[in-house]
Amino acid sequence: CDFKNDNEIINEVEDTGLVKILIKENTDFKNIIITVYDNTGRLIIKEKITDSKTELNIAKLQSGLYFLQLQNGEKIFNRKFIKE
């Protein structure tokens, strides 16, 4: 997966309730799937990424710990975030 380094991929913007995801522009987006799970492992969000800059609206999620996963074929990137 041509994901940028960890600090550039995911940037939670707490004020707006958005999680911003940035991926290198030369990446083939038709195969990247983003999933978000809560701390019990329940699937909350599952979407295909269609652009190098993607925003997930997490404003309606309850406060707590979440796990975000980007998958491109066999390559997987995992990151956790806290919704306040």
Buried (B, 14 or more C-beta within 10 A) or exposed (E): BEBBEEEEBBEBEEEEBBBBBBBEEEBEBEEBBBBBBBEEEEEBBEEEBEEBEBEBEBEEBEEEEBBBBBBBEEEEBEBEBEBE
